[in-house]
């Protein structure tokens, strides 16, 4: 019985030379480090599957990586931002291309897409507002895109921030969210 190939192919499925040759022949297209058939529509589950193919299952896509997976960022970040729940007691000894930190996550703040956990659009927007060293027009566009994808607005994002006591970066995040999301925004999920 023949084995079916997964929807997203990585170097673990076929040799890199064959994957690149199929891309040059127009049969596959690149999704970060992986490849997919050209008839596959670019979607969140395919982007997530490209990460799931190369990462341990305990890691969670967050910040810019989650924004890319969810569709608020067009290209994958040069350095993927990942996290591990502190309850998982996990240590990642990976490549420099992956930045991993430990976080405390509520189960409602992640969703499983393409075989990997990804922070929700709201959690991703709040994390970007809290942790981005620079928060300019590009980051504001990402947060606005996440609001459209996640169906949340400024009052909802601020309310989520207010639920957490002693949250580092809370005031800065609220200021940045106010800059990125208009106060009377009406957002509907895609």
C-alpha positions in Angstrom: 0.0 0.0 0.0 1.4 3.4 -1.0 1.9 6.0 1.7 0.2 9.3 1.1 2.3 12.4 1.4 1.2 15.1 3.9 -0.3 18.3 2.6 2.8 20.3 3.5 6.1 18.7 2.7 9.3 19.3 4.6 12.9 18.0 4.5 11.7 15.1 6.7 9.3 13.9 3.9 11.5 14.3 0.8 15.1 15.3 0.2 15.6 19.0 -0.1 16.9 18.7 -3.7 13.6 17.0 -4.8 11.5 19.6 -3.0 13.4 22.5 -4.7 13.3 20.8 -8.1 9.5 20.3 -7.8 9.2 24.0 -6.9 11.3 25.0 -9.9 9.1 22.7 -12.0 6.0 24.6 -10.8 4.5 21.7 -8.9 5.2 23.1 -5.4 5.4 26.5 -3.7 7.4 27.4 -0.7 5.7 28.0 2.7 8.6 29.2 4.9 10.9 26.1 5.1 8.3 23.7 3.7 6.5 23.2 0.4 2.9 22.7 -0.7 1.2 21.7 -4.0 0.4 24.7 -6.2 -3.3 23.9 -6.1 -3.4 24.5 -2.3 -4.9 27.8 -1.4 -2.6 29.8 1.0 -4.4 29.6 4.3 -3.7 29.6 8.0 -3.8 25.9 8.4 -1.2 25.4 5.7 1.1 28.0 7.2 0.6 26.4 10.6 1.3 22.9 9.1 4.6 24.2 7.8 5.6 25.0 11.4 4.2 21.8 12.8 6.4 19.8 10.3 9.6 21.2 11.7 8.8 22.1 15.4 8.2 20.0 18.5 4.5 19.8 19.4 4.8 21.5 22.7 5.8 24.8 21.1 3.2 27.5 20.4 3.4 30.1 17.7 3.1 33.6 19.1 3.6 37.3 18.2 4.9 37.9 14.6 4.9 34.1 13.9 1.2 33.9 15.0 0.4 37.0 13.0 1.9 35.3 9.9 0.0 32.0 10.6 -3.3 33.9 11.1 -2.8 35.9 7.9 -2.1 39.4 9.3 1.5 39.3 8.1 2.3 38.3 4.5 5.7 36.9 4.9 7.1 34.7 7.7 9.3 36.5 10.1 13.1 36.0 9.8 13.2 34.7 13.4 10.1 32.8 14.5 8.7 33.8 17.8 7.5 30.8 19.8 6.6 30.0 23.4 6.1 27.1 25.7 3.6 27.1 28.5 5.3 27.1 31.8 3.2 24.1 32.8 4.8 22.1 30.0 8.3 22.3 31.6 9.8 22.2 28.2 13.3 23.3 27.1 13.9 23.9 23.4 17.5 23.5 22.1 16.7 24.6 18.6 18.3 26.8 15.9 18.9 30.5 16.1 16.0 31.0 13.8 13.6 30.2 16.6 13.2 32.5 19.6 11.5 30.6 22.4 10.3 31.9 25.8 8.2 30.5 28.6 4.8 32.1 29.2 1.7 31.5 31.3 -1.3 30.9 28.9 -4.9 30.4 29.5 -6.3 27.6 27.4 -8.7 30.1 25.7 -5.7 32.1 24.4 -4.6 29.4 21.9 -6.1 27.4 19.1 -4.8 24.4 17.2 -4.2 25.1 13.5 -2.5 22.7 11.2 -1.2 20.5 14.0 0.4 23.3 16.1 -1.0 25.6 18.8 -1.2 29.3 17.9 -2.1 32.2 20.1 -5.4 33.7 19.2 -5.7 36.9 17.3 -6.5 38.9 20.5 -3.6 37.4 22.5 -1.3 38.0 19.6 -2.3 41.6 19.2 -1.9 42.2 22.9 1.5 40.5 23.0 2.7 42.6 20.0 1.6 45.8 21.7 3.4 44.7 24.9 6.7 43.4 23.5 7.6 45.0 20.2 10.6 47.2 20.7 9.4 49.5 17.9 5.7 50.0 17.3 5.2 52.0 14.1 2.8 51.9 11.2 3.7 48.4 10.2 2.9 47.0 13.7 -0.3 49.0 13.8 -1.3 47.5 10.5 -0.6 44.0 11.9 -2.7 44.7 15.0 -5.5 46.1 12.8 -5.4 43.0 10.6 -5.5 40.8 13.7 -8.6 42.7 14.9 -10.3 42.0 11.6 -9.3 38.3 11.7 -10.2 37.8 15.3 -13.4 40.0 15.3 -12.4 42.1 18.3 -12.3 45.9 18.7 -10.5 48.4 20.9 -12.9 48.1 23.9 -12.6 44.3 23.8 -8.8 44.4 23.7 -8.6 47.0 26.5 -11.1 44.9 28.6 -8.9 41.8 28.1 -5.9 43.9 29.3 -7.8 45.1 32.3 -8.6 41.5 33.4 -5.0 41.0 34.3 -3.5 42.5 37.4 0.2 43.3 37.5 0.7 42.7 33.8 4.1 44.1 32.6 3.8 46.5 29.7 0.0 47.0 30.3 0.0 50.8 30.0 2.2 50.8 27.0 0.1 48.1 25.3 -3.1 50.0 26.0 -1.5 53.1 24.4 -0.3 51.2 21.4 -3.7 49.4 20.9 -5.5 52.8 21.0 -3.1 54.0 18.2 -3.7 50.9 16.1 -7.4 50.4 16.6 -9.9 53.3 16.1 -12.1 53.8 19.1 -15.4 53.3 17.1 -14.1 50.5 15.0 -16.6 47.9 13.9 -14.8 44.8 13.2 -16.2 41.6 11.7 -14.3 38.3 11.4 -13.2 37.2 7.9 
